[in-house]
Amino acid sequence: MIVLALDTAGVDCAAAIYDSGRNTMLGEASDMIGKGHAEHLMGIVDRALDQAGVSLSDVDRIAVTIGPGSFTGIRVGVAAARGFALSLNIPAVGITTLEVMAAAQRENTPGCAVLAAMDAKRDEIYLQSFAADGSPLDEARAASVVEAQAFAAGFDGEITGSATPLLKPDATGEHINTFPISIVARLGAAANPNAGKPKPVYLRGPDAKPQAGYAVARV
């Protein structure tokens, strides 16, 4: 099965082509752009396809990161994934960024449970814990820093993500949120294609909200 994986949930705009039958990454393309995923994504997909030596018609499944992460970026990726799936008549699956972070950590510390934790700012942390085999132990959620610290204190496993220093005071080194596109592709190949269309996972509403007080009355 050939999987086209997409990630626009963070500062990167990335795509990859993965052959699950051979467990081989055929092509990858990624640019750290911060914003502007809508303008860059199609070019990134073309680069990945060119590197892999395949065309869109060869793709059997789409995998896309669905958040939490950049509100606008997630919408871009999900819309693209669903558009590809519809035009190619193939399934699309959503992979959470917390799931990707946990899988990346397990590659470094196999056999360990993992708590994926993202600093969501405004005194909140996005978090979810996973068993050593990758299965989720709870639901992805937004918690206050105090609540997340209490949970982390009783968690037996590794902690990964930008919120690590908030949950583990003795943490050293740089802790950032990364969503390796190769892992997105592999998780996408293993995901259930009958789970429904990918939908954004935001965990909280957008920072920008309409100013109702300035709305113009309709006549």
C-alpha positions in Angstrom: 0.0 0.0 0.0 1.3 3.4 -1.0 0.5 6.1 1.6 0.7 9.9 1.1 1.3 11.5 4.5 0.7 15.2 5.1 1.6 17.4 8.1 0.6 21.1 8.4 -0.1 21.1 12.2 3.0 22.9 13.3 5.8 25.1 11.8 6.6 22.5 9.2 4.9 21.9 5.9 5.7 18.2 5.1 4.6 15.3 2.9 5.9 11.8 2.5 5.3 8.8 0.3 5.5 5.4 2.2 5.3 1.9 0.8 3.9 -0.2 3.7 4.4 -3.5 1.9 8.1 -2.9 1.8 8.2 -0.7 5.0 10.1 1.8 2.9 9.9 5.6 2.7 10.0 6.4 -1.0 10.1 10.2 -0.8 9.9 13.0 1.8 9.8 16.8 1.5 9.5 19.3 4.3 10.0 23.1 4.8 9.9 24.9 8.1 7.6 27.8 7.1 5.7 28.7 10.3 2.7 30.0 8.4 1.4 29.9 4.8 0.8 26.2 4.6 -2.1 26.6 2.1 0.3 28.2 -0.4 3.1 25.7 0.1 1.5 22.3 0.6 0.8 21.4 -3.1 4.5 22.1 -4.0 5.6 20.0 -1.0 3.4 17.1 -2.2 4.8 17.4 -5.7 8.4 17.3 -4.4 7.6 14.1 -2.4 6.0 12.5 -5.3 8.9 13.3 -7.6 11.4 11.9 -5.2 9.4 8.7 -4.8 8.9 8.4 -8.6 5.2 7.9 -8.3 2.1 9.8 -9.2 -1.0 10.6 -7.2 -2.9 7.9 -9.0 -0.5 5.3 -7.4 -1.5 6.4 -3.9 -3.8 4.0 -1.9 -4.3 6.0 1.3 -3.9 9.6 2.7 -2.7 10.2 6.2 -2.8 13.6 7.8 -2.0 15.2 11.2 -5.2 16.5 12.8 -3.9 18.3 15.8 -3.7 19.6 18.3 -1.5 22.3 16.8 -1.9 25.3 14.5 -5.6 26.1 14.2 -5.2 27.3 10.6 -2.6 24.8 9.6 -4.7 21.8 10.7 -7.6 23.0 8.6 -5.4 23.3 5.6 -4.0 19.7 6.0 -7.4 18.1 6.7 -9.1 19.9 3.8 -6.3 18.8 1.4 -6.4 15.2 2.7 -10.1 15.0 2.3 -9.9 16.5 -1.2 -7.3 14.0 -2.3 -9.3 11.1 -0.9 -12.5 12.3 -2.7 -10.8 12.8 -6.0 -8.8 9.6 -5.9 -11.6 7.5 -4.3 -9.3 6.3 -1.5 -9.6 6.4 2.3 -8.1 9.2 4.4 -7.1 8.8 8.0 -6.3 11.3 10.7 -3.3 10.9 13.1 -3.1 13.1 16.2 0.1 15.1 16.8 0.3 13.7 20.3 0.2 10.1 18.9 3.1 11.1 16.6 5.1 12.6 19.4 4.7 9.5 21.5 5.7 7.2 18.7 8.8 9.2 18.0 9.7 9.0 21.7 9.2 5.2 21.8 11.8 4.9 19.0 14.3 6.4 21.4 13.1 4.6 24.5 11.4 1.3 23.4 9.4 -0.6 26.0 8.4 2.5 27.9 5.0 4.2 28.3 5.0 7.8 27.0 3.2 11.0 28.1 3.0 13.4 25.2 2.6 17.0 26.4 2.4 20.2 24.5 2.7 23.7 26.1 -0.6 25.3 25.0 0.2 28.6 26.7 -2.4 30.4 28.8 -1.6 28.1 31.7 -2.7 25.0 29.8 -1.1 21.8 28.5 -2.4 19.4 25.9 -1.6 15.9 26.9 -2.3 12.2 26.4 -0.6 9.1 27.7 0.2 6.0 25.7 1.3 2.4 26.7 4.5 0.9 25.6 2.8 -0.7 22.6 1.4 2.7 21.5 -2.2 2.2 22.5 -3.8 5.2 24.2 -4.3 5.1 28.0 -6.6 8.0 28.1 -8.2 10.7 25.9 -6.3 13.7 24.5 -7.2 16.7 26.6 -6.4 20.3 27.7 -5.5 20.6 31.3 -4.3 23.3 33.6 -0.5 23.2 34.4 -1.3 22.3 37.9 -3.6 19.4 36.8 -1.0 18.2 34.3 1.7 18.3 36.9 -0.3 16.2 39.3 -1.0 13.6 36.5 2.7 13.6 35.5 3.8 13.0 39.1 2.1 9.7 39.1 3.0 8.7 35.5 5.4 5.8 35.1 7.1 6.4 31.8 8.8 9.0 29.6 7.6 12.5 29.0 8.0 14.2 25.6 7.0 17.5 24.1 7.4 21.3 24.7 5.6 21.0 28.1 8.2 18.6 29.5 10.1 21.3 31.5 6.8 22.3 33.1 6.1 18.7 34.2 9.6 17.5 34.9 11.6 20.2 36.7 14.9 18.4 36.2 14.5 18.1 32.4 17.5 19.2 30.5 18.1 20.1 26.8 15.7 21.4 24.2 12.1 20.2 24.3 10.0 21.1 21.2 7.0 19.6 19.4 8.0 17.7 16.3 5.8 15.5 14.1 8.2 13.5 11.9 6.4 12.9 8.6 7.9 9.4 8.3 6.1 8.4 11.6 2.9 10.1 10.4 3.1 7.8 7.3 3.7 4.6 9.2 0.9 5.4 11.7 -1.4 6.2 8.8 -0.7 2.8 7.2 -1.6 1.0 10.4 -4.7 3.2 11.1 -8.3 1.9 10.6 -9.5 3.3 7.3 -13.1 2.8 8.4 -12.9 5.2 11.4 -14.4 8.1 9.5 -13.1 11.1 7.7 -10.3 13.0 9.3 -11.5 15.8 11.6 -9.5 18.6 13.3 -8.6 18.0 17.0 -8.3 21.5 18.5 -9.0 20.7 22.3 -9.9 24.4 22.7 -11.4 27.2 20.5 -9.4 29.5 18.3 -7.6 32.5 19.8 -9.2 34.9 17.3 -12.9 35.4 17.9 -15.4 37.7 16.2 -16.2 41.0 18.0 -19.9 40.7 18.3 -20.2 44.3 19.5 -19.0 45.6 16.2 -21.2 43.4 14.0 -23.3 45.2 11.4 -27.0 44.6 11.6 -28.6 43.0 8.6 -31.5 44.8 6.9 
